Amino acid sequence: MSPSRAPGPPPPARTALQLREATTAARRRPRPDADVNPLRQGLRLERVPDPCAFVLFGATGDLAHRKVLPAIYQLWRTNLLPAEFSLVAVARRPYTDESFAAEVHASLEKYSRVQPIDQAAWAELAKRISYQQLDFADDAGFDRLSAALDDLDAKCGTAGNRLFYLATQPSQVTEIVRQMGRVGLDHEMRGGGWRRVVIEKPFGRDFESARHLNHEVSKVLRESQVYRIDHYLGKETVRNLLVFRFGNGIFEPVWNRSYIDHVQITVAESIGVEGRGAFYEETGASRDILQNHLLQLMTLVAMEPPTSFQADALRNEKVQVLRAIAAPDSEHVRRNVVRGQYDPGWVEGEPVPGYRQEPEVDPESETETYVAGRFTIDDWRWSGVPFYLRAGKRLPKRATEIAIQFKEVPLRLFRESTGDPAPNVLAMRIQPDEGIMLRFAAKVPGLGLDVRTVNMDFAYDTSFVVDSPDAYETLILDALLGDASLFTRADEVEAAWSVVTPIINAWADMPSPQFPNYASGSWGPEAADELLGRDGRRWRRI
Amino acid sequence: MTARPVAHSVPEIEGQLEKLWAQAAVARAQAAQAENALIAAQAEAAARAATSDTSATSDTSATSATSATSGAGSHNVAARTSVLNLVVVAGDQGSAEKCAATILGAASRHASRSLILSAVDPEGPAGLEARIDALAMSPAGGRAETGAETVHVVVRGETGLHLASIIVPLLVHDLPVALWWPNDPPLGSHRADRLLPIADRLIVDGSAWTGNGLDLLGLLAVAAEQHQLVVADWALLRQARWREAIASVYDLPDLRPHLGAVRRIEVEYAAAEPGDPAGKTNVVRPLYHVAWLASRLGMTVAEPVNRESDGRRTATLRQKDHAVEVVLRPVVSDLGAGSTVRVKIVSRLRGAELVGEVAAGDRSVEVMVWDNGRERVRRVYVAPRLTDVDLLGRAVEEGAADPVAVHALAMAGRLLGVESALHKAERHRSQDHD
């Protein structure tokens, strides 16, 4: 009410129509705000990243050629990269710009998920590729790189924006970051000119080494400049898990200890170590899968709804889950965590060797190729609900799945039925056959009252018969756009290691395991079945 | 696999659709059975191999095999996962075929039940003839699955006046209905009034309308508000990259305050003939640029669009306490008639003039910004031409109304001097208060 007017009777209550009209009118006139660009509001188009240089360290390596470069090509082909884009490949081996581009082209023909190669798009991208030979310990080399990037800004309009992608050995990360700091490649400029660094997993090999790595990186870079990549988080179905949980109202009321009996998360691989025996000897299933993929999936299932989809809001909730996981002591590890190693056997109709017969593997190796554990989350939502996690190599099939098993009905009304209805299960398949399955009971048609369990199945590939983007495409584009929500924060990495490191330490203090203890092609060691059997449960058959 | 059964009534069409689903369910069950058998065989092989090593492991594997084979008595239920009903009122059979090809192209992403209706022989005896194309897509694993089906309905005689009675029984329940009018929609007619209430979304292409398109655009703005319709206009969708480019002019924080001080918006478009003397070039796209800017920047219409003697169209907007001059100028260009050639935004703030200009290039748009005559920004956005399949995909994929499109269309209506019922009520109320 205007202060100049005399006080009068209160205005009459507005009708629903008037309220709607008022809301519509208010919506119609958005006001420019100094802090936001009103022309950006509501644009549904994929935002194109700023002009930038993509500096790929380890450009001649396997990861670069199999994953990173095909992802960049795919983003370029689909017009998701800016016209002012430049790819600077950095590695030790000698190449010219042209010879490196030729090698990239050969890799694309092999690894690009869309074939044949779009030659017109490739020709445009190839013009933007340059190669810098560089030894990561060589000060002068980094000086040259810095100068070359400044030249690129002038020549190609990359505007001082740089994404450094470290597709290198983990041991080289600290040195590269130190060199970047030395020559000032980390310095962001006023009025634009961002600098971001993508670091590949593993982030350390235990809690202490992860903390040390984070500390070294933080000497040069702010946390907001660091993008720790775990490609699992870029997978379409993992992202769909967030949509499924927080985009559907019907599941949230039952997503807690009152209705959920337990959760099973499986990351099963049918392959062995595939020529990476030396790497796997140093890693094992706990470091390779449990510390990152399995715990990431667990946090996404268990996290509280974030206040927004901003990076820190999401990551705060994930960290809360990790911190609420009961820290395992050695007795807990002995009772609730199982490790295994595969023996020879048959997988997919083929005989396969045991782990100790694999190349570059110690014939007496005690490295685990299988891990399963029972974890609990001590908070109001999940207290008393076990999360059973398992991951293994040389299992009968490749399958990643999250299964939520609900509690049984309080009273079995259909005991006389020929089939006792099994509890409801909601299963989210991450790979392959990405989709969501809900298991429930249904009456069998007929005069009797027979009850049968049926599956209602949503499959991505039958609803949307299109290729999903590769996880690397999603994550690289996010990093270029400055969206860190699918990347792992320093405290998240350390919190995950604080769950896994006590397990690894407890195993080190225990007697030598009876390895090998499961046949290739089976679902893992017997002790893993006993782990659930003690609770009156069993692993799902996937 | 494509089946093409023919039907002559709605019940016959329904019967044919049910038959198709039953065939798909059988194929699915057979595929699942084969897959289970394969897994069981593999598990048995693993169990046999393990027997020679450890008896404990073999027990585990054998249990797996038995259960996998039996499947614990469960059956897979084929769940329909189509995302929408897509109703196309094609008018003639040529357009119907063109639309069918577009739908086929988009089916992999937007599995739909599509009903394509076209009319022949309006004076002849009443009746219909339908054929059904089922698109069985083969996803990974090779399982057959009916993902989409298209019902082509050709109506004759008086039946053509009662399309809603054919459409409604054939819709898949609980799925949204998108109504696609590929040619000039008969907005304001009895026919449209019967069909619009069954639709959640209306798909049109304002840039393909006959004449300058402005009358239909005005009617569209009114229909959207009256029927609470989500309108997806391909003309507006095509400009997505332009909007991105125009928005980027003001991404630099020090330039952003200029958005509150716009003095002139000028849009150049390709004329069908020099100067567009007859005023027949379709100007829906150029007008949308102005409408979008005005709606985002809180402008009101002071004087609606008027055609000048030199072929330009002008209007006056108000932003806060100052006027904003609007000019739509026809120019000679190699681009197709009605295409936007250049958008220029002039603003003045505390004596400083900022000119943002976005111009069409070859498969790109170029952004240039001058701050008091000094170049501040120059960058190029790749802007490939969207195909009909791209446009249809974008038109149906949003779940709810895109507020940018809603506001732009409503503003376009006001720029054309069309006063909707809602807007009129709002104005009357404010007059009552005064």
Interface residues (C-beta under 8 A of the other chain):
Chain A: Q18 E21 T24 A25 R27 R28 R29 P30 R31 P32 A34 N37 P38 L39 R40 Q41 G42 L43 R44 L45 R47 V48 P51 N79 P82 A83 E84 G157 G191 G192 D343 P344 G345 W346 V347 E348 G349 P351 P396 K397 G419 A422 P432 D433 R439 A442 R452 T453 V454 N455 M456 D457 F458 A459 D461 T462 S463 F464 V465 V466 N517 Y518 A519 S520 G521 S522 W523 P525 E526 D529 R541
Chain B: I39 A41 Q42 A43 A45 A46 A47 R48 A49 A50 D53 T54 A56 T57 S58 D59 T60 S61 S64 S67 A68 A72 G73 S74 H75 N76 V77 A79 T81 S82 V83 A107 S108 R109 A111 M137 P139 A140 G141 R143 E145 G147 A240 R241 R243 E244 I246 A247 Y250 D251 L252 D254 R256 P257 L259 G260 L293 S295 R296 L297 G298 T300 S364 R378 R379 V380 Y381 V382 A383 P384 E398 D402 P403 V404 H407 A410 M411 L422 A425 E426 R429
